Amino acid sequence: MRSLWAKLTLAFIGVVVLSLLTTALLIALATAGEFRVYVARGNRRWAEGLAPLFAAYYARVGSWEGVEAVLEDMPMPMPGMGPMHPPMGMMGMNRAMWRMMGHRLILTDEAGRVRLDSEGSAVGTLLPAAREQGVPIRVAGRTVGWLLIGEVESPTGPSAEFLAQVRRAIALSTLLGIALALGAGSWVFFRLMRPLQALQQASRRIARGDLGARIPAREAGELGEVARAFNQMAEALARAEQQRRQMLADIAHELRTPLGILQGQLEALLDGVLPLVPEQIVQVHDEVRHLARLVEDLRLLALAEAGQLRLERRPVDLRSLIEEAADRIALQAAEKGIRLEVHLPEGLPPAWGDPGRLRQVLMNLLTNALRYTPAGGRITIEAQPLGDQVQVSVRDTGVGIAPEDLPYVFDRFYRAEKSRARADGGSGLGLAIARHLIEAHGGRIGVESQPGQGSHFFFTLPIVSRP
């Protein structure tokens, strides 16, 4: 978890720092560019305001000779301000004032040669850019020179100082943004990692065999869904483990009774307590057959629960199947004084399934009804089509099932009347096997019952689709 925390933290820091630095650089470049454009426009308007003064000097003198005198007596209009007269009429002081304001005045003749420079260093040189960047000075409709006002390249000039302040402000805001982003990110990561750490701890507890581990599902969104799904998984594992233990206990209990009977009878035969006569051998054989049926039921149930039960499906004539099953229990029903009735409609459609497995389901239901129906009662077998399925019902007038037992009727080894079922030799697996077999056919099995009013077991099967 620490590794995940470190990876997320480093990734978040990298993204935040890179994003904010890129944004700060772009803002600084855009600000500097726009500021230079703004200054250039202001200087040009300033030059346009001073151009008539130099035009008047050229019209009076006829050349640029002695134009330095204009700089001495020039009022200095500032952008957005009126004319400002220097307190001293010396050229040096005017040049000093131009430098103090961070500006430079250059005057060229019509050929682009510098005739006046407030810095004094470019006089006499040729300035080709004057025609493109300067303001023309016109006399009598003819361009006699060009006037340029620009910034003095100095780290202490007004423009440089302004841009430096802007860069400092951008740098401070970037650092503040990084600090705030890291603080917010740390809080978010803490909220994310807390349920993940709880999930990790609970997973380790389950891996150690503690199936009671749960996660508090307090978070909303995906993390809350993960916590709830984990808790559901843990509950399913706990139920499965409980069922496994219960199944092992039930199997051991079911095997112990017939094995105990066999052991007692065989020991009595070996000790000579019981005579070795066919009647005793028949009793031992009956217990062995009971064990064999129990083992076969367990094997069949295990295959069905694992989804490995093979079904040989084909069209099944339900009328013949039901009548055959009724004939097989007719003698037992007559011996107990129970009336057996079969009600089947004409034109009952064939079902799609494994006839051997369906016969087993029907016999399990009929045997169960026969076991719990007293003498003088009635067992009825019915079938009717329901849309694209057919429903088979087994009704009895037996003791019925209590409401608290109904949800567990199809669970393995479950008996509503344990003592009576054991006396009759039931293993508690017949209904569980029936449920798995019907579900493997794509059908549904259910029961309706009330104490003292009998039970109604039913199951549905898909019918054979007609071309």
N, C-alpha and C positions, 0 to 999 in steps of 0.2 A: 504493500500500500504506500510505503514511503517512496518507492520508485515511481509509482503513478503520480503521487503528489509532486515529486520533483520534476517529472516530465511536463505535467500540466503547468506548473509554476514557471518553468523556464520558457515554455512555449508562449505562455501569456505575456511574460515580460518582454520576450523578443518581439512579439506582434505589437504590443503597446509602444515600446521604445521606437521601433522602426516606423510605425505609423505616425507617431507624434513628431519625430525628427523630420520625416519626409514632409509632413504638413508645415512644420515651422520653416523649413528651407524654402518651400514653395511660397509661403506667405512673405518671407523676407525678400525673395527675388522679385515677387510681384510688387511689393511695396516700394522697393528701391527703384524699379523701372517706372512705376506710375509717378513717383516723386520727381524723378529726373525729367519726365515729360512735363509735369506741372511747372517745375523751375524753368525749363526751356521756354515754355509758353510765356511765363511771366517776364523773363529776360527779353524776349522778342517784343512784347508790348512796351517794355521799358525803352528798348532801342527805337521803336517806332515813335515814342514820345520825344526822344532826343534828336531824332533825324532832322526835323525842321531847323533846329539851332545850328547844326553843322551846314545845312543847305544855305542858311542865311549868311554864314561866314564865307562860304565859297562864292556866293553871288556878289558879296561885297568886295572880296579880295581878288577873285578870279582864279585862285589856285589854293593848294593846301599848305602853302608856305606859312609858317608861324601859327599853325592850327593849335599848337600847344597852349596858346593863350586862352583858347576857348575853355580848356580844362580848368584854368585858374578861376575864371569868373562864372563857371557853369553852376546854375542851381541844380541840385541833385534830387530830382523827383523819384520817390520810391513807389513801387507798385502799391496801389491802394492808398497813397499819401500825397499830399501836396508837395510843391517844391521846397527843398531844404537848402539854405545858403550856408556855406561853411563859415565859421567864425574868423578864419584867417584866409587871406587871399593869396596864399603861396601854393605853387604847383605841387610841391612836396607834400603839403598837408592834404591836398585833394587826392593825391595818389594814396596817401596813407589811409584816408577815409574809404577809398574804394577797396583797399585791401582789408580794412577793418570790417567792412560789410561782406567780405568774401566774394566780391565781384571784380570783373576785369573788363575794361572798355578798350576795344580795338577799332581803329578807323583805317580803311584802305582806300587807295584811289581806284579809278575805274579798271585798272589792270590787275588789281588784287594785291598791290604792294602796300605794306603797312606804313602809314604816315603818322599814326598816333597810337600809343600803347600805354595804358595806365600803369602797367608794370615796368615799361621802358625797355624790355629785353627783346622785343620782336620788331622794333622800328627798322625799316629798310628791307625786311625779308618779304618774300613772296608768300601769300596765303591763298592757295587755289580754292579753298573751301569757302571763301568769302562770298562768292556769287551764290552758293547754295544755301548757306546758313545765315548770311547777313541781311540787314534791311537796306534797301537801296536809298541813296541820297540823290534826289533829282533837282536839277536846276534848269529852268527853261525847257522842260521836257526831255532833258538828257541826264543819264545816270553818270554822276561824277565820282561816286565812291560808294563804299559799303560800310555799315556800322554794325558791329557785333558786341553784344554784352553776354558774358558767360561767367561760369563759376571758376574761382581760383582753386586749383587742386591743392588742398591743404587739410591735414588731419584735424586741424582745430577750427575749420571753417563752419559756418552755420549749417550747410547741407550735410557735411560729414558728421557734425555733432547730432543733428536730427536723426540721421540714419543709424548712428550708433545707439541712440536712445531707443529707437524702434527695435533694433536687434536685441538690446538688453531686455526690453519688455517681452519680446517673443520667446527669448531664452527662459525668462522667469516663468512665463505662462506654460511653456513646454514642461519645465521641471515640475510645476504644480500639477499639471495634467497627469504626468507620469506617477506622481505620488498619490493622487486621488484614484487613478485607475488601478494602481497596485493595491491600495487599501480596499477598494470595492471588489477587486478580483480575489483578494485573500478571503473576504467575507463570503463571497459566492463559493469559492473552493471549499471553505469550511462547511458550508451548508451541503455541498455535494458529497464531500468525503465522509461526513458523519454517518449517513445511512449506508454508504458503501463499506465503511469499517464495521458497522453493525452486521451487515450481510456477510462479511468475511468471518467475523467471530462466530456467527450462527452456523455458517457452513462448516467451520472447523469442529464445532460441537457435534453437528450431525455426523461428520466423518468419523468422530470418536465413538459414535453409537448413541449419543444423547438426542433422541428424536423429539424431545420436548422443546428444543430451541425454537424461538420465534423472534421476529423483528417487529418493533413498534411501527405500525403503518401510519405515521403522522404526516408524512410528506404528501403533497399533491402532485399530480402529473405523472410522468413516467417513473420517477423514483418510488412514488407510492404504489403504482401498479406492480413494479418489481417486488416490493416488499410484500404486497398481498399475494402475488403469485408464489413467492418463496414460502410464505406461511401455508398456502394451500398445498404446495408440494410436500412440506414437512408433515402436514396433517395426513396427507395420503400415504406417505411412508410409514407414519405411526400406525395408521389403520391397517396397512398391509402387513406390518410386523406383528400387530396384534392378531390379525387373522391367521398368519402363519403359525404363530405359537398356539392359537386355539385349535387350528387344524391338526397340528402334531399331537396336541393333547387329546383331541377327539379320536384321531386314528389309533393312538395307543390305547385309549379306553375301549374302542370298538373291538380291537384285536384281543384285548386282554380277556374279555368274557368267553368267547369261543375257545381260545387257547387254554384258559383255566379249566373249562369243561373237558376238553380233550385230555389235558394232563391228568385230571382227576380220574377220568374213566380208564385211561391207559394204565395209570398206577394201580388202580383197583384190579384191573385185569391181570397185571403182572404179579401183584401180591396174592392173587387168588381170591380176593374179596368178592369179585363178580365172576360168574362163570363165563367162559369164552363160548358164547352161543351166538347165533345169527342176529338175535335181537340187539345184543350189545354192539355188535359190529355195525348194524344199521344206524344206531345212535351216533357212533363215532363218524360214520360216513356222512351223516347229515351235518354234523358240525364242520367237517372238512369242506363240504359243498357250500356251507354258509361262508366260510372263510374265503373260498374261491370267488364267490359272488361279490363279497366285500372288496377283495383285491381288484377284481375286474371293474367294479364301479369306481374305485379310486383311480385306476388307470384311465378310464374313459373320462372322468371329470378333469383329471390333470391335462389330458390332450385337448379337451374342449376349452378349458380356461387359457391354455397356451395358444389357441387358435390353430392347432395342428391336427384337428380331427378331420379325416377325409370323408367327404360325402359323395356318393355315387348318385347324382341327381338324374331324374327322368320323370316323365309324366306318371302320376300315381292315381290309381282309381280309388278314391276315398271310400266309396261305398263298399267295395270288396274288403279294403283294409279294416274298416270299422266293424263290419260283420264278422270278419275273422277274429278280431280281438274280442268281440262279444262272445263268440262261441268258446274261446279259450277260458273265459272266467265264468261261463254259464253254470258249470257244475259246482264251482265253489260258491257262487251266489245261491244256488238252489239248496246246497247243504246248510247255509246260514239262514235260509228263509228270506232271502232278499229277492225282490222282483227286478228283473233286468229288462229295460225297454230301449228300443232303437228307433229313432224318428229321423228319417232322411228324405229330403225332397227329391222329386223326379228331376232328372237332368242335372244332377250335381256335377259341376265342372271338375276336371282333373286338376290336382295340385302338382306343383313342381318341387320335387324333393327326393330324398333317399328313403325308399319304402321301409328298409330295415330299421333305420333310425326313427322314423315316424311311428312304426309299430312299437318300438321300445318306449317312446313318449306316451303313446296311448295306453300301453299296458301299465306303465308307472302310475298314470292318473287313475285307471280303473282299479288297480290293486290298492291304491291309497283310499279311494272311495269305499271299496269293499271292506277295508280294515276298520274304518270309522263309522260304518253304517250298521245299526243294530238290526236284529231279526225283525221281520215285518216291514222293513224299509224298502226304498226303491232307488235304483240307479238308472239314470236316463242318459243316453248318448244321442247328441243332435249335431247337425251340420247345416250350414246355410252360407250361400255366397254373399259377400259384402264388397261390391265394386270389383276391384282387381285382385281381391283376396277371398279366401274361404275361411270361415270360422268353425272350429270343432269344439263342442262343449260336452263336459261330463258333469252332470248334476247328481247330487245324492241328498238323502233326507237324514243324514247322520247328525253327529253331535255339534257340528259347526266349529268355527274357529273364533276365538276371542279377538276383539279389535286390536289389542296390543300385540297380538301374535301375527296378524296379517302381514305387516311389512317384512317379516323374517321367514315366511313360509318356504321360500325358494332358496334359503341359505343352506349350505351343506351342514349336515349333522344337527339341524335344528328340529326339535320336536315340541309341539304344543303340549302333548301328554307323554312325558318321557317314560314313565313306568309302563304304561300300556303299550307304547310303541316297541319297547324292548321285549316285552312279553310276546308280542306278535312277530318278533324277529326283524323289524325294520331297521335299516342302517342309517336313515336320515339323509340319504344321498339321492333317492329317486327323483324328488322334485327339483333338486339342484341340477341333476343331469338333464331333466326335461327342459328346464329353462335354457341351458346352454345349447342344447340341440335345436330348439325352436329358433333361438337368436341366430344360430349358425345358418339356418335356412332363410334368414331375413324376415322372420315373423315376430310375433309378440305373444307372450303368455301372461296370464293374470288369474286372479281369484277374487270371488265375491262371496262373503259368508257372514253369518250371524250365529251366535251361540244358540243351540237348540233348534235351528231352522235349516241345517244342512249347509252344503258348500257348492259353489259353481266354479269349476275350473274350466278355462277356455284358452285356446291358442289359435293364432291365425297363420295362414300359409299363402304364398303367392300362387295364383292359378296359372295354368299354361295359357300363354297369350295365343289367340287365334290369328292365323294369317289373314 
